[in-house]
Amino acid sequence: MALRHASNRRPAACRLQVEAVSHTPAMSTTQALVSALKDELKAAHLTYADLAVELGMSESSVKRVFAKADMPLSRIDEILRVLKMDFADLARKVADAQPLRDELTLEQERAVVTDRKLLLVAICALSQWTVEQITGTYAVTEAECVKHLVQLDRLGVLELKPLNRYRLKVAKGFRWRANGPVMQYFREHVVGDYYAGGFDQEGELLMLVHGQVSLSQATVFVERLQRIGADFARQHLTDQKLPADQKRAYTLLVGMRSWLFAAFRDLKRRPDIGATRAGASVRR
């Protein structure tokens, strides 16, 4: 585990965990709209029978329309009038209800790492920096920053809103892909630079612990370390309200791996050789 102050003010809480994750397939847009309509009817305490009266349809016809989950926009507009909503409100609710991304595709990650400034803006956005913070810290113009935010919007990382605000569309447990383009970039360009520091300043730590534990306990330790990373990220968000002179940029790097240092690998006995030598000594 390592914690280091970033003297050049790199984005804090820049998490680069690489655990494998699962995906939840997103429903089609029409299905999502129909599902949102059902939720709104329920919230308004309107039954299918009530809606049928308002639309001049039979209750059975209304049920069939919702059961098929494939209604024309004209019908959706009619239902929205009953609910006293507009389409923009419904679309916003659908967007908010969509499952958040756990990770990007290989193609999306490749797109991110092809442009150094795009990667920088992506990492800052994942740490929920404002455009003002990004342009005030790095040699990135507002136009460049907005251009990259638009790219990230197209990639599905965030939703760009008016006044250059944005909403992240990735889950709290978002991870760059294990062995993916971003992690490869990290290994080639970041790891050496990070560990070149002394880790001897206030609030810094470098700790290496080696041992043998059961696989089940190793899993428990991984979960604990994940919680430490999550705690660090939450504290980053909490401290955003502090004045600049009361906070410093740190990067927390957490890792746990079953591994033998390369310099020692040729010194390790092979189980078959050890058994042969033991047998030979007994025969003598």
SULHUCOR-V207868 format. One line per field, one symbol per residue. phi: phi as a letter, one per 30 degrees, with the letter a starting at -180 (. if undefined). psi: psi as a letter, one per 30 degrees, with the letter a starting at -180 (. if undefined). burial: b if it has 16 or more other ideal C-beta (glycine too) atoms within 10 Angstrom, else e. A space follows every 10 residues. Layout:
# SULHUCOR-V207868
phi: ???
psi: ???
burial: ???
This chain:
# SULHUCOR-V207868
phi: .bbbdcdchd edhdcbdbdd bcccdddddd eddddddedd ddddhccddd deddcibddd ddddedddhb cddddddddd dddibcdddd dddddddddd ddacdedddd ddddbddddd ddddddcidd edddddccdb ddddddeddd dddddidacd ceiicabdcc decebdddid eddddeddcc edddddddhb ceicabbbbc acbddddddd dddddddddd dddddedddd dddedcbbdb bccbabadab eedcddcddd eddddddddd dddd
psi: kkkkkjfghl klhjkhlgkk llkjkkllee eeeeeeeeee eeeghkleee eeeefhllee eeeeeeefhi kleeeeeeee eefhlleeee eeeeeffkkl kellleeeee eeffjeeeee eeeeefghkl eeeeffelik leeeeeeeee eeeefgeljk llggllkkgl legkklkkgl eeeeeeeefe eeeefflfhg lkglkkkkkk lklleeeeee eeeeeeeeee eeeeeeeegf fllefgllkl kkjkkkkjkk keffeffkkk eeeeeeeeee eee.
burial: ebbbbeeeeb bbbbbbbbee eeeeeebeee ebbbbbbeeb beeeebebee bbeebebeee ebeebbeebe beeeebebbb ebbebeeeeb eebbeeeeee bbbbeeebbe bbbeeebbbb bbbbbbbbbe bebbbebbeb eeebbebbbe bbbebebbbb eeeeebebbb eeebbbbeeb bbbebbeeeb eeebeebeee eeeeeeeeee eeeeeeeeee eeeeeeeebe ebbeebeeee eeeeeeeebb bbbbeeeeee eeeeeeeeee eeeeeeeeee eeee
